[in-house]
Amino acid sequence: MNPLNYAILKFVTKTDEACADCVMDALKDQYGHFKAFKKHSIINALMTAEANGLLEESRFDLDSNEELRVYYRAHEEGAATINRYIKD
């Protein structure tokens, strides 16, 4: 099993775009018991990957609770880098 941050990055490379809620839904069965499996930690991991050039923001909206959701996608170069270093 990969570390949680690796799993987040790999998930984003396998989908058109994802927000923290999407990541949590997709990874909860495998990683739900991890201490760091909290929304703020996942948002932090996504933002860090974006700041490091691996992901980019694709859009944003408000959820049903009027909370901001930022969606990220792995551009071609970012996906290639992630896939080069993190194997399935």
Residue pairs with C-beta under 8 A, 6 or more apart in sequence:
1 7
1 30
2 10
2 86
4 27
4 31
4 34
4 36
4 37
4 41
4 45
5 45
6 86
7 27
7 30
7 31
8 23
8 27
8 42
8 45
8 46
8 49
9 45
9 49
9 54
9 55
9 74
9 82
9 86
10 82
10 83
10 86
10 88
11 18
11 23
11 26
11 27
12 18
12 23
12 46
12 49
12 55
12 72
12 73
12 74
12 82
13 74
13 79
13 82
13 83
15 22
15 26
16 73
17 58
17 59
17 71
17 72
17 73
18 26
18 71
18 72
18 73
19 69
19 70
19 71
19 72
20 39
20 42
20 43
20 46
20 69
20 70
21 39
21 63
21 69
22 71
23 42
23 46
24 37
24 39
24 42
27 37
28 37
31 37
43 70
46 55
46 70
46 72
49 55
49 72
49 78
50 56
50 57
50 72
53 77
53 78
54 74
54 78
54 81
54 82
55 72
55 73
55 74
55 75
55 78
56 72
56 73
56 75
56 78
57 70
57 71
57 72
58 71
58 72
58 73
59 71
60 68
60 69
60 70
60 71
61 68
61 69
61 71
62 68
62 69
63 69
74 82
